Amino acid sequence: IQVQVDGLNQDTVYLANYYGNKLYYSDTTVTDAKGRLTFPGRPYEQCGKHAIVIPGPKYFEFMAVTEDIVIETNAADPTANVNVIESDENKVFYEFLGFIGERRAIAAPYERTLGDSTATETQIQEARQVLTDLGEEVGAEQQRILNVHADKLFAKYLNMVLEPTIPEAPKNIANAQELQYRWYLDHYWDRVDFDDPRLVHDGSFHQILDTYWTRVLPQVPDTLLNSADRLIARAAGNDEMFKYITHYITFNSESSQVMCMDKIFVHMIDTYYATGQATWMNEEQLKKVMDRADELRDSQCGSIIPNIILPGLDQETWMSLYDIEAKYTAVLIWESTCGHCKKELPKYKELYKEWHPKGLEIYAIGNDFEPEPWQEFVEEQEYTDWINVSDNPLINAQDSASALIYGGVTTLKSLNFRTTFDVFATPKVFLLDKNKKIIGKQIGAEQMGDILGRLEEMERKGIPY
């Protein structure tokens, strides 16, 4: 990779590579007095969209492929002044960038017209027509590149951003939209060569993966989980793509705000990390993510919640979660000093009044380390209709805890409920079915009411949940 940047003189320059939609430094060198620099070519699996970063910082992009690359530009505006001396790949790339730049310049005044409240109807119609024509020109040029330069990496990148054209559904079909959606799902990844490791080195791959995962697929954990396994299976043998997809899904599910996505995180760790397939991680990193999966295991959706046995409001009567016989059980972990808890508890009180006759029980666990404030608050606010339990320093003392556990009074997971349920903030809420399976979590009272209503409706229709 040979580059001359006029205006540089013994300056430090970086070679950066895209990994998904992010740019990372991968090499560095110093120019000579005339701004000339050289980087070694990239191995095939590391080829893709790269950038030369000069002081400023400023940079220009290019396609690093397995051919000699010779490029000239200047330090004042490196992107605008690129001249590709040698590299068929980059000549195609920069010809397209030039084509797009010209069309954008033509489109700019017409786009301003559409945003101008004083524009006449004639001007608006003219602007729309021009922009439509320009869009068709761009589409035709993209198709030409795909046809003429199908062997180029840039053509593969370009193809990834082109949406599949959904065919018209047959006439007189009642579920035409559903049929078209299924076709779109089935053909969404047709534009991706799953054998080419270079595809992950461009933002377009991240874009279509992110769109697929967060917008195309229904945000239902079981559906997402099955789709994740199918997608990862398609990348088998392509280490770069396998790594990118697996990492994206794993950590997107861990940080997601969608209910029950931790189920996917635990599945990913168990299936791909604990089995030794995450070869990019060292032992310490693997242990960290596997420990995190273990922390979430007992509280993930779809699992049977561990039995919790804690003393009730009198701190003498031990009450077991599994002893509750109810169609639905809400486990509510809260504390008397938590402001958000104080706002939510009255709502749960109203929810309980409405839904207790229909089969809802609440097993409320006090998270206060001392029982007195919790007891006083429960009694003062009259939250005594449902089951209230909590721990206390006495039962958590080592000798006491051991005696209670070995005596069969309670369990380690009960006394360690904060760890069992990954309690870092309150309120922490779980909705259970009659078998104590977790069917919802981290939901407010109003959302729980909606979910219970939907579950009842599903039951009436004979739909399993």
N, C-alpha and C positions, 0 to 999 in steps of 0.2 A: 504494500500500500504506500505509494509515493505521492506526496502532496507538496505543493509550493504555495505559501500564503504570503503574497506581497505585503510588505509593511511589518513583518516580524523579523526580529534580529536576535538570535540566541534566546528565544523565549520558550518557556515550558508549555508543551501542548499535550493534551490527553486524548487517548482513544477511548471512546465510551460505547457500550453496546446496550441495546434494548433487551430487556427481559420482561415480556408482557408490555405494559404501558409505562414502565419505569426505565430510566437511563442510569447505567452504572459504569463507573470508570473501570477499565480493564488493562490499560497500559499507559505509559508516559514516555515522552522523549523531549529533546531540546532541539530547536531548529538551528540551522547554521545562519550565517550572517545574511543570507538571501531568503530566509524564510522557508528553506527546504527541510523536509523531514521524511522519515521512513518508518513504517511499522511492519512487522512480519505479517504475512497473510494468516487468516484465521482457519483453523481446522473445520472441516465440513459441518459438524454438528454445532459449532459455535457461530457459523455464518448467519447473516441476517442483517437487519437495519442497524447501522452504527452511526456514530457521529465523531467528528473531529472538534474538540473543544479548545478554543484559543483564549488568551487573556481577555477579560471583559466582565464576566465570561460571555463569549459568543460561540456559536457552533453552527456547523452545517452537517446535514445527514447524507449518508450514502449507503449503498448496498454492498456489504462485504460478502463476496462470493469467491469461489475457487478459480479466480482469474486475476492476472495482474491489473492493478488499478492505478491510474495516474490522473491526478486532478489538480487544477490550478484555481486559485481564487485570491481575494485580497482581504486584509484585516478589517477594512472599513465596514463592509457588508458581505461577510463570507457566503451567506446563503444565496443572495441575489446574483453573485458574480462567479458562481461555480462554472468552470469549463472542464468538461470531461475529455481528457486527451486520449486515454485508453481505458476501456471497459465497456463492452457491449451492454452489460446489465445496467450500468449507471447512465449510459446514453438514453436507454429506454425510460429509466426512472426520471431523469431530468427533462427529457422531452415532454413527458406527461405533466410534470410540475409546471413547466413553461406554458403548456396548453391550458391548464387549470388557472394559472395566474392571469392569462389573457382574458379568459371567460369571466373571471371574478371582476376584473377591471371594467368589462363591458356591463356586467350586471349591477355594479355598485349604484349608478344613478337611478336605475329602475327600482332597486330595492328601497332607495330613499323616497322615491315617488309613492310607493305603497305605504310608507310610514308618514306621509305628508297629509295632514288633515285638510289642506287647501287644494289638493289635487282634484282635477275634474274627473268625472266618470270615464271620459275618453282616455285621459292620461293613465288612469288606473288599469283599464282594459288593455291598453298598449303595453304597459309595464308587465302585466301578467303574461301576455303573449310572448314578449321577448324572453322573459325568464323561463317560460315553458320551453321555448325553442332552444335556449342555452342548455337547459337540463337534458334535452334530447340529444344535443350535440355531445355533451359529456358522456352520456350513456353509450352513444355510438362509438366514441373514442375508447372507452373502457372495453367494449366488446371487441373492437379491432385489436387491441393489445392482447386480449385473451386468445384471440384466433391466431394472430401473427407471431406472438412471442410466448406461446404456451409453455416453452421450456424455461422461461425466466422465473426467478424467485419473485420478482416484483409482480408478475402476473398472478402468482399464487396469493400474494398479499392482497392484491386488488380484488381477486375473486372472493376472498373471505368477507369483504365488506358489502358485497352485492347480495341483497336479499333474494331468496328463492321466489320465483314467480309462481304464485298459487293458481292452479287451473280452476276454471269455472266448475262449479258443482253441477251435476246433472239436474235437469229441470224436474220440477214436481217432487223434490226430495224435502222432507219435513225438517231434517236436521242438517241443512246445507252448511251452516256455520261450523258445526261440530265436525263434519266431514272434512272441511277445508283446514280446520285447526289440526286434525289428526294428520292430514297430509303434510302440513307445515312441520309438525313435530318429527315425522318420519324422514323428512328430507332436509331438515335444518342443517345437518352436518355434511351434506353432500359436497359442499364447497371446500371442505378441508381434506388435505392429503395427510392422513394419520400416520403415514410412513416417513414423513419429512420432519426431522427434528428442528429445522431452521424456522418453522412457522411460529414458534413461541417467541422468537426474537423480533416481535413487532407488536405494536399496540392493537392492531386489528384482531389478533387472536384473543387477547384479553377482552376486547370489546364484545366479541360474539359469545365468549364463554360467560361473561358477566350478564349479558342480556338473556341468554338462555336460562341461567340459573335463577336470576332474580325476577324476570319478567315473563318469559315464555312458559316456564313450568309452573303449575299450580303450587302455591306455597304451602304444601301439605307434606309434612316430614316423611311419611311412608312413600309417597310418590317421588319426592326428591331423592330419597335413599336408593330406591330401585334405579332411578335414572342415573344417579352417580355411578353405581356399579357398572351399568351398561356402557356409559361413556368412557370410564377408565379402562374397561376391557378393550375398547376400540384402540386405545393407545398402547396396548401391550407390545413390547418390543421396541418402542420409541421412548427411550429413557427420558429425554428432555420433555416430551409432551406428557408422559406419565407423571413426572415430577410436578409439572406446572398445574395440571388439572387436579391432581391429588392434593397438593398444597392449597390451592385456591378453595376447593370445596371444604376441606378440613377446617381451615381457619375462618372462612366465611360463616360456616355453621356455628363455630364457637362464639363469634362476636355478633351473630344475628339477633335482632330484636323480635323475630318471628317466634311464636310460642312453640316449644318442643323441638327446636332445632338442635339442642344438645344431644338428642338421640342420634342424629347424623354424625356429630362429632365423635361420640363414643364408638359408633360403628366404624368410622374411618380409622380411628386409632387401632381398634381391635383387628381390622381386616388388613390394613396396609402398613401400619407402623410396627405394631407388636409382632408381626410376622416377618420382619426383616426386609421389607420391600422399600422402606424409606432410606435408601443407601446414602442420601445426601446429608443425613443428620448424624451427628456424633452421639456417643453413648450418653453423655450428659443431657443433650437436647431430647433424645428419645425418652429418657427416664422422666423428664419434666412433663412431656405431653402425655405419657402413659399414666403418670401420677394424676394428672388433671382429669383424665378419663375416669380413673378410679374414683376421684372425688365426686364426679357427676353420676356415677353408675347407679347409685341407689335412688336418685331423684329424677332419672330420665323418663320421659313419657313412654308409655307402653310397658313399663316394668311394674311388678308388684311392689308396692312401697314396703319397706321393712316395718315390722311391728314396733311401735313405740309404747313403752310402759313407763309412766311417770306418775308421781303423786298428784292428787287433785287439789282443789282450792284449800282443803284443810291440811294439806301436806302430809297426810297420814294414809289416805285411801289411794292405793295404786290403781290406775285406770289404763286399760290396754286399748290401743287403737283397733286391734283385731276383734275385740269384743263387741264393737259397734256393728249392729245389724241395720244397715240402711241402704237404700237404693243408691244414694250418692253421699260421699263424705268429703267435706272440705277440711284440709289440715291448714290451719292458720297460725303462723309463727309471728309473734309480735312482741313489743315491749312497751311498758307504760310511759317511757320517756321519748318515744318515737313520735314526732309530729305528724308524719304521714299516716302512721297507724291510727292516731287519734281522729284523723279525718275519715279513714276508711271504716273503722269499727262501727260507727252508727249506720253506715250503708249495709254492712254485713248483718247488723241487727234487723234491719228492714227486710233484707233478703231472707234471713232465717224465718222471720214471721210468715213470709209468703211461701217459702219452699219447704219448710219443715213438715207441714201436713202432706206434702207430695213426696216425701222421702229423703230430704236433706238433713244430715247431721253435721255439726261443726265440732272438730277436735282442735281446740285452740291451745297452743303451747306458748307459755310465757317465756320470753327470752331474757328477762331480768335476771341478773346473777344473784340478787337477794330477793326472797319471796315477798317481803312485806309491802313494797311499793306496788307490786303486781296484784297482790290480794286486795289492797285498799282500792286500787283503781277499778278492778272488776266489780267489787261490791258497790262502790259509789256510783258507777255508771250503769249498774244493773245489767252487766253482761253475764248473767248467771244461768240463763236458759240453756245454753249449750254446754259442752264438756270443757272444762278448764283444767289444764295440767301445767306443771313447771318442775324444774329441778331446784336444788338449793346447795349451798356450799357443803352441808353436812353429808348428803348422799354422794357428792362428788369427791369427797376425801378418799384417798387411795384405799385405806382399810375398809371403809364403809362400802365403797363401790365394789370392791372385790367380793365382800361378803354378800352383797345384794345380788351380784351377777351369779356367783357360784351357788347361791341359795335358790336361784330360779325366780327371784322376785322381779328382776328386770334384766335388761340386756346391755351390752357395751354400746351398741348403736343407739339405744335409748338415751343413755347418759351422755353420749357424744352426739346428740341430735344436731348440734350446730355444724359438725363436720359431716355427719350423715347426709344432711340436706343442703350442704354448701351455703350456710347462712353467713353472708357478709353484710347484709342489709335487711331491714325489715320494713314492711311486712313481707313474708315469704309465704306463698299460697300454693297449695296443690289440690286439685279436684280429682277424686277417686270414684271409680264405679263400685258396684256392690261387691266385687271381688278384690277390692283395694288396689286395682290397677290404676296407675296415673293416666288420666285422660286430658288433663289440662294443668297448667302451672303459670305462676307469675301473672295472675289476672286480678283485676279489681272486682269489686262486688257487682258493679253494673255489667261488666263483661261476663262474669260468671252467670248472672241471671240470663243473659242472652244465650250462653252456651247450654245451660240447662233447658231452656225453651226449645232450642234446636234439637237437643238429644231426645226430648219427649216427642217432638214431631217426627224424628227419624224412627223412633220406636213404633209410633202409630202407623207408619208406612212400611214397617218391617225391614228397615235399612239397618244393618249392623254398624256398630261404631267401636 
